[in-house]
Amino acid sequence: MGVHSCRHNLTIEMNENHHISFSVRRVLAIATNTLIDLTRQKVFYFVLIFALSLIGSSVFMARFSFQQEFQILKDVALGAMSIFTSLLAIIATARLIPQDVEDRTVYTILAKPVPRFEYVLGRLAGVLLLLAISTLIMSVMFLVVLYGREQAVLHETARQMSSLPHEQLEDALRAVRSSALNIDILPGIGLIFVKACLLASLTLFVSTFATTNIFAIVVMVVVYFIGHLQATAREYWLQQSNLGWLKRAFLALVALTFPDLQAFNLVDDIVAGAAIPLTLFLNVAGLGVFYIAIYTLLAAVVFYGKEL
Amino acid sequence: MTRFLLSLLLLIGFGAAKLPFERKLSAQDRSALGGHWRGGAFDFDLREQAGQFGCIAALSGFRSIVADVLFLQAHVAWEKTQWGRVFLLLSGVTTLQPRSILFWDMAAWHIAWNASTAALNDQTEPRLALRIKAQREYFALGKDLLERGIRNNPEAPRLYESLARLYKEKYHDHERASEFFAKAAALPGAASYDQRFYAYELSYVEGRERKAYELLLRLYHAGEKQRAPTLVSRLKFLEDKLGVARDQRISDENR
């Protein structure tokens, strides 16, 4: 069904755009088709249901003081968002190219002719749309849970402290509100999305030379772990002068070839109460966009040379 | 193969180009986090506290979730009064989330208040001297947690306040207590009572009565809201002790 719809869309595109070297509409057609195809996969719903269940259940995980409760709720919910968007980015992207080669869809699309770069870009854009939708759904769920719990705690506090002077009651309610939703959380969620997009583009790059999706997933899991230690390797390489050449070469390789995924985990510190300047958010997001552009370009370079 | 090597070279070239930006970002990040660096903020004692899986998870970007899980485990250990385990787990929690004021405060409270009281009332140890020794050790551990918490979060009035309380209630050291209440009061976001508590504690310190009196009097004149019963009684006490002239004393209505 998905393949037929893609062929149909592309045929219309071909008729309308007679061999234009780059067409946004062709890319959009591939992206839409990819999104439709992915949303028909059961794995997408499983991952989303698990994520939503975890975010929803975070409210029952701890009943301590309201500060502890809100901190744990936010940590668990944002952690779940981070894990599941990353997982979704890797799983959804890893299967795209190997699957298209296996069921020969890629030949039909490229024979239209669609330039390979457009194909890569369209496939990635489809995954990014899926990630945007998932992040949005998870964010809404998280905000609803947090708001619901905040209202419950406010109501409980107002009832418990009803006999105290109005000023003390207001102080207590203000403390509850300030512990619940911190506005910095929203750009923090934005960075979770950027990190997932980065992982999707990197997975696409890996899948251009991978023969199976399992291989791409395994490589990406390793990259994910190493990426979180890249900053440690980088600082060690640049700051320690008494290392042997082998160690230095290894650290340099890690620092130069892996992305710094730790830089995108700002939500940990936001939940802990650290004030993060907007410029830092923007710089990290900028780094993320830069990574995505480079990995997409590399994916296109390798895909151009791939024998189909 | 050629394209693969070309892309590898491009990847390394891009890696070299991004390095200065990543380092700048890391420095900016560290400065926003009060000197912390997210990439390598914890030592490898964490392996003992979080377990192998927890340690890997913590190093893989799930630091806050691992900290929460350890905190929940510490809570269970606290309910079972396993104090050694409580301390070990809470040390892990604070190592993982050094910017969370709540964790430092809770850890110090469990150790300096709960564990120390349990140690003093430990029925399995018949010798009082050893029970007192154990109690003092828990005070010291709680104090150390708060001091480390302050080093990690020098802008947090709550931790200075907790340390002041520890000096006041456990060490009965009013001078140190007043010092930390004063530090808390000087910070933005401090509780309105920190200034009063600073003055109360100072009023117990030999040789500092004059300063305490001036502070209390200033607070007394600041308005009705500051005239708490303790403030009035400490002010009266100091008036008597310092021999303040009758016409300069506060109204007797407040006695």
Chai-1 contact restraints between the chains, C-beta under 6 A:
chainA,res_idxA,chainB,res_idxB,connection_type,confidence,min_distance_angstrom,max_distance_angstrom,comment,restraint_id
A,Q67,B,L102,contact,1.0,0.0,6.0,A-B,restraint_1
A,I72,B,D68,contact,1.0,0.0,6.0,A-B,restraint_2
A,D75,B,S64,contact,1.0,0.0,6.0,A-B,restraint_3
A,D75,B,I65,contact,1.0,0.0,6.0,A-B,restraint_4
A,D75,B,D68,contact,1.0,0.0,6.0,A-B,restraint_5
A,G79,B,F62,contact,1.0,0.0,6.0,A-B,restraint_6
A,G79,B,I65,contact,1.0,0.0,6.0,A-B,restraint_7
A,F225,B,S60,contact,1.0,0.0,6.0,A-B,restraint_8
A,H228,B,S60,contact,1.0,0.0,6.0,A-B,restraint_9
A,H228,B,G61,contact,1.0,0.0,6.0,A-B,restraint_10
A,A231,B,G39,contact,1.0,0.0,6.0,A-B,restraint_11
A,T232,B,G39,contact,1.0,0.0,6.0,A-B,restraint_12
A,T232,B,G40,contact,1.0,0.0,6.0,A-B,restraint_13
A,L256,B,I12,contact,1.0,0.0,6.0,A-B,restraint_14
A,L256,B,G15,contact,1.0,0.0,6.0,A-B,restraint_15
A,T257,B,L11,contact,1.0,0.0,6.0,A-B,restraint_16
A,T257,B,G15,contact,1.0,0.0,6.0,A-B,restraint_17
A,D260,B,E22,contact,1.0,0.0,6.0,A-B,restraint_18
A,Q262,B,R38,contact,1.0,0.0,6.0,A-B,restraint_19
A,Q262,B,G39,contact,1.0,0.0,6.0,A-B,restraint_20
A,N265,B,G61,contact,1.0,0.0,6.0,A-B,restraint_21
A,D268,B,R63,contact,1.0,0.0,6.0,A-B,restraint_22
A,D268,B,S64,contact,1.0,0.0,6.0,A-B,restraint_23
A,D269,B,L33,contact,1.0,0.0,6.0,A-B,restraint_24
A,D269,B,R99,contact,1.0,0.0,6.0,A-B,restraint_25
A,A272,B,Q97,contact,1.0,0.0,6.0,A-B,restraint_26
A,A272,B,R99,contact,1.0,0.0,6.0,A-B,restraint_27
A,A272,B,S100,contact,1.0,0.0,6.0,A-B,restraint_28
A,A274,B,L33,contact,1.0,0.0,6.0,A-B,restraint_29
A,A274,B,R99,contact,1.0,0.0,6.0,A-B,restraint_30
A,I276,B,A32,contact,1.0,0.0,6.0,A-B,restraint_31
A,P277,B,A32,contact,1.0,0.0,6.0,A-B,restraint_32
A,L280,B,Q28,contact,1.0,0.0,6.0,A-B,restraint_33
A,L280,B,A32,contact,1.0,0.0,6.0,A-B,restraint_34
A,N283,B,L25,contact,1.0,0.0,6.0,A-B,restraint_35
A,I294,B,F14,contact,1.0,0.0,6.0,A-B,restraint_36
A,L298,B,S7,contact,1.0,0.0,6.0,A-B,restraint_37
A,L298,B,L10,contact,1.0,0.0,6.0,A-B,restraint_38
A,V301,B,S7,contact,1.0,0.0,6.0,A-B,restraint_39
A,V302,B,R3,contact,1.0,0.0,6.0,A-B,restraint_40
A,V302,B,S7,contact,1.0,0.0,6.0,A-B,restraint_41
A,G305,B,R3,contact,1.0,0.0,6.0,A-B,restraint_42
